[in-house]
Amino acid sequence: MHSRLGARAIAVVAASTLTLAGVATAASAEESSATLSLSPATVLTLPAGDGVRDSAKVTVTTDAATVVTAYVRAVGGTTPLETLAPVTIADPLTLGELTVDVAPLPAGSYELVATPAGGSPVVTPITVGSGDPLHVALKLSASKIYTWSKATPTSTTATVSATDETGLAVPFTGDVAATVGGATAKVSVASTTGTAAKATIAASKLAAGSGGVTATLVGPSGEQHTSAKAALSVVSTAVTGVTLGASITALYPLKDSYHDAVTLTVTPKTTTGTTFASTGSVKITRNGTTVKSWTLTSSKKWTGTWDGRVGGKVVPGTYTATVSLKGPEGVVRTASKKLTVGYTAIKSVALTSSLGTVFPVADGYRDSVALTVTPTTTTGTVLPTTGTVKISYGGKTVKSWSVKTSKKWQTTWYGLNGGKVVPGTYTISVSLKGPEGSTRTAKTYVTVSGKKLVTTTKKVTYNANEAVTRYKAYDSGPYGTCVKNYFTAGDFLCDSYSAYYDDVLALVAKGSVTVPTEVVNGQQFGGASVKVTANWYYLYGEVVWCYDTVEFGCARGGAANEGLQSLGALKLPATSKTVHITLGMGEYAYASASKFTFTYTYKKLV
């Protein structure tokens, strides 16, 4: 009985020996039946002949010597689309290799079927890519480039790659197009191996602005495929604007630490937001003539100081500070600021007096006059000054004071000339000068009067029925009444009945007199008063009376007594023109008066 293992081993060795000898042999069906396994196939990519994945290698492993036949079919199909050359494997320890060519196959999915002699077929999938650049990728080395040759960078590199539907890189041809600022630049790009290709886009071919870059590629099908747009900015190196600031606009170059100098500040605005070489200047001009200038060499923020002087001197007037600045590209940008230069000086002076007429006699009435000097300065600040205030009369100085500051100045003059009252019109004048500028003057006039206030009196007597002219009874009739000339000519007699309409008063009589004009005029001096004296001829029952400067007022009042009676002095405020008398009577009373005397006390100038 033979060993099966030994016989099989001999057959394999024999087949191997024959293969090496180049002699073909046929294995018996029983002894040469083999089992195959196939490695995964690499992806094939169209078109054929471009050197990129034109064929795929599949490794065959067997457990016995055999001859392998193979073909490519559609997935699940039976018809061979490509038949491969048979592969003989004499030694199971040796790997076989099947080669699939892409040429006969359109893009798609397939199966490679390999069958050992006398054995069962095995299948492995095959994928064929179209080779079309369906997915285009574009990446820029810089998203911002500059048109100025000395800026960095002045170009950007576009890196372009493409894959087909299999996700593998494929060869391509096409161009990269950049459109920025209304200008378009195109650069050809190609890859024969599927590796990424590069294209350089120069800022000089575009215009300043914002835009984008795309790559449009063509593959075997002839169809175009475009990448997503990559943002690209092209920036010019230019000054887009400039501002000119001034720490002050009004200069007073006295060197007293108040607005002695101005600090000018130039603040450029640029396209890049960075500092770069620029050309420009800052000039200060007056009436078209440049009095001061500085040179600018950069777009960096700049400051400069001007002392407000021209040739070392203060020249008042209006000046213009102007900045002009240009970058390597773009246009000149300008800005200006008005400045004024002035003297530190007295601008004006006002002189006022509290009175137009002074009465120096020491009687308490306008014995002195207040003099006020109010300067204004060019700076609005307090300045040291030289100046005087003078009082003159008849061409001679009566009194004078020094004024050493521009603060508001006041003094009092008592109207005396050499210690005496000398009536007449006096001239008050002021002259004032600041550290610079001209002398300012002002004047006013004050009259000195020799008059003085004296107190005088005036008596005015009225018939009683001239001072009391009206009445009203409060009884039920009414029955109460007042009659004129009852006992004597000029008197009145009032008699009352019940207080029907009032709890107390049965009758009220009243009247008024006019204050003499000279008394009214004298009220302005203060101390004016009036004392009213009544001559009561007959009284019976309850009778009261009063007088005041207002109707129905009772500033002075009391019970009436027969004979001459006064209730005291009544003050007369300024402009008091009337004195009112009021008479009040209880029930069943009588009152008769013949005269009322008004004694006025007042002041007047004499």
Secondary structure, 3 states (H helix, E strand, C coil): CCCHHHHHHHHHHHHHHHHHHCCCCCCCCCCCCCCEEECCCCCEECCCCCCCCCEEEEEEEECCCEEEEEEEEECCCCCEEEEEEEEEECCCCCCEEEEEECCCCCCEEEEEEEEECCCCCEEEEEEEECCCCCEEEEEECCCEEECCCCCCCCEEEEEEEEECCCCCECCEEEEEEEEECCEEEEEEEEECCCCCEEEEEEHHHCCCEEEEEEEEEECCCCCEEECCCEEEEEECCEEEEEEEEECCCEECCCCCCCCCCEEEEEEEEECCCCCCEEEEEEEEEECCEEEEEEEEEECCCEEEEECCEECCEECCEEEEEEEEEECCECCCEEEEEEEEECCCEEEEEEEEECCCEECCCCCCCCCCEEEEEEEEECCCCCCECEEEEEEEECCEEEEEEECCECCCEEEEECCEECCEECCEEEEEEEEEECCECCCEEEEEEEEECCCCEEEEEEEEEEEHHHHCCEEEECCCCCCCEEEECCCCCCCEEEECCCCCCCCCCCEEEEEEEECCHHHHHHHHHCCCEEEEEEEEEEEECCEEEEEECCCCCCCEEEECCCEEEEEEEEECCCCCCEEEEEEEECCCCEEEEEEEEEEEEEEEEC
